[in-house]
Structure formats: C-alpha cells, structure tokens
C-alpha cells in the first residue's frame, strides 16, 4: 500500500504562471523525493506601474512516502 502526502507551497516568477509552477516543483524537489503531481490551487499577479510585475501560484504538491 502506498501513502501519499500533500504539502502546500507558494511560488512566484517574473516570467509567467507556468514558470512559477516550475519554480515551486524545483524548490520542493530539493528536499522531497517521489513527487507525483502538482495541483495549482490559486493564481495571482502583482501589478506595478500598470504592468504585471510578478506572477504567483499556490500549489499542492503530492509525493509518495517511503
């Protein structure tokens, strides 16, 4: 039987939402093994001088516990 754990993380990027998700997985993978999936729970963009300055995501990352 497998056990899956889920953690919630927040990540940001100046490039786009896709990059913010990639940054979340990249950072989590430094300390967590066996990542199975990432679910984007929420997205937001910060605006500065009438332009998007950063893209942010709230993600749930699932991984199998050994």
C-alpha positions as a Markdown table, in Angstrom:
| # | Residue | x | y | z |
|---|---|---|---|---|
| 1 | Unk | 0.0 | 0.0 | 0.0 |
| 2 | Unk | 1.3 | 3.5 | -0.9 |
| 3 | Unk | 0.9 | 6.5 | 1.3 |
| 4 | Unk | 0.8 | 9.9 | -0.4 |
| 5 | Unk | 1.5 | 13.2 | 1.5 |
| 6 | Unk | 0.4 | 16.6 | 0.2 |
| 7 | Unk | 2.1 | 19.9 | 1.1 |
| 8 | Unk | 1.0 | 23.4 | 0.1 |
| 9 | Unk | 3.6 | 25.8 | -1.3 |
| 10 | Unk | 3.6 | 29.4 | -2.7 |
| 11 | Unk | 5.9 | 30.3 | -5.6 |
| 12 | Unk | 6.4 | 33.3 | -7.8 |
| 13 | Unk | 8.1 | 34.3 | -11.1 |
| 14 | Unk | 8.7 | 37.4 | -13.1 |
| 15 | Unk | 8.3 | 35.3 | -16.3 |
| 16 | Unk | 4.8 | 33.8 | -16.0 |
| 17 | Unk | 2.4 | 31.4 | -14.3 |
| 18 | Unk | 4.0 | 28.4 | -15.9 |
| 19 | Unk | 7.4 | 29.4 | -14.7 |
| 20 | Unk | 6.1 | 30.0 | -11.2 |
| 21 | Unk | 4.8 | 26.4 | -11.1 |
| 22 | Unk | 8.1 | 25.1 | -12.4 |
| 23 | Unk | 9.9 | 27.1 | -9.6 |
| 24 | Unk | 7.6 | 25.5 | -7.0 |
| 25 | Unk | 8.4 | 22.0 | -8.1 |
| 26 | Unk | 12.1 | 22.8 | -8.5 |
| 27 | Unk | 12.3 | 24.2 | -4.9 |
| 28 | Unk | 10.3 | 21.4 | -3.3 |
| 29 | Unk | 12.4 | 18.7 | -5.2 |
| 30 | Unk | 15.4 | 19.9 | -3.3 |
| 31 | Unk | 14.1 | 18.3 | -0.1 |
| 32 | Unk | 11.3 | 16.0 | -1.2 |
| 33 | Unk | 11.6 | 12.8 | -3.2 |
| 34 | Unk | 9.0 | 10.9 | -5.2 |
| 35 | Unk | 6.9 | 13.9 | -6.3 |
| 36 | Unk | 3.8 | 12.6 | -8.1 |
| 37 | Unk | 1.9 | 15.7 | -9.1 |
| 38 | Unk | 1.3 | 19.3 | -8.5 |
| 39 | Unk | -2.1 | 21.0 | -8.4 |
| 40 | Unk | -2.4 | 24.7 | -8.9 |
| 41 | Unk | -4.9 | 25.8 | -6.3 |
| 42 | Unk | -4.7 | 29.6 | -6.9 |
| 43 | Unk | -3.1 | 32.1 | -9.2 |
| 44 | Unk | -2.5 | 35.9 | -8.8 |
| 45 | Unk | -0.5 | 38.6 | -10.5 |
| 46 | Unk | 1.0 | 41.7 | -8.9 |
| 47 | Unk | 0.8 | 44.9 | -10.8 |
| 48 | Unk | 3.3 | 47.8 | -10.7 |
| 49 | Unk | 3.1 | 50.9 | -12.9 |
| 50 | Unk | 0.1 | 49.4 | -14.8 |
| 51 | Unk | 2.1 | 46.3 | -15.8 |
| 52 | Unk | 2.3 | 42.8 | -14.3 |
| 53 | Unk | 5.5 | 42.6 | -12.2 |
| 54 | Unk | 5.2 | 39.1 | -10.7 |
| 55 | Unk | 3.1 | 36.0 | -11.2 |
| 56 | Unk | 2.2 | 34.0 | -8.1 |
| 57 | Unk | 0.8 | 30.5 | -7.6 |
| 58 | Unk | -0.4 | 28.5 | -4.6 |
| 59 | Unk | 0.3 | 24.8 | -5.3 |
| 60 | Unk | -0.4 | 21.5 | -3.6 |
| 61 | Unk | 2.4 | 19.1 | -4.2 |
| 62 | Unk | 1.8 | 15.3 | -3.8 |
| 63 | Unk | 4.5 | 12.8 | -3.1 |
| 64 | Unk | 4.8 | 9.1 | -2.1 |
| 65 | Unk | 6.1 | 8.4 | 1.4 |
| 66 | Unk | 8.8 | 5.7 | 1.5 |
